[in-house]
Amino acid sequence: KLSEAQVADAIKRAGKERGWEMEDAGPGHITGTLRVRDKHLAVTDISYSPTQIRIAYKDSQGLDYDDGDIHRSYNNWVKRLSDSIREELARAS
């Protein structure tokens, strides 16, 4: 079992490793921002607790977001972020 602070640290480490800017956005929330080649911007809201993490779309630029559809690169970036978060949590356990 990890504390909420340990989970937050793991999320931030994983994001930094993948090139995301991670910013505290209140208790149990982190805003993750990824800038790619000055063309693309992806912003996520990461909600977390000691037992659960959820990464949700918040905003984007240059990724053709339209009513829930978005460029496939966004999903790939979020999947890699999620995988890295899992790895960091496993290391911290």
Secondary structure as GFF3:
##gff-version 3
##sequence-region A 1 93
A	DSSP	alpha_helix	4	17	.	.	.	ID=ss1
A	DSSP	beta_strand	21	24	.	.	.	ID=ss2
A	DSSP	beta_strand	29	36	.	.	.	ID=ss3
A	DSSP	beta_strand	40	48	.	.	.	ID=ss4
A	DSSP	beta_strand	53	61	.	.	.	ID=ss5
A	DSSP	alpha_helix	72	92	.	.	.	ID=ss6
###
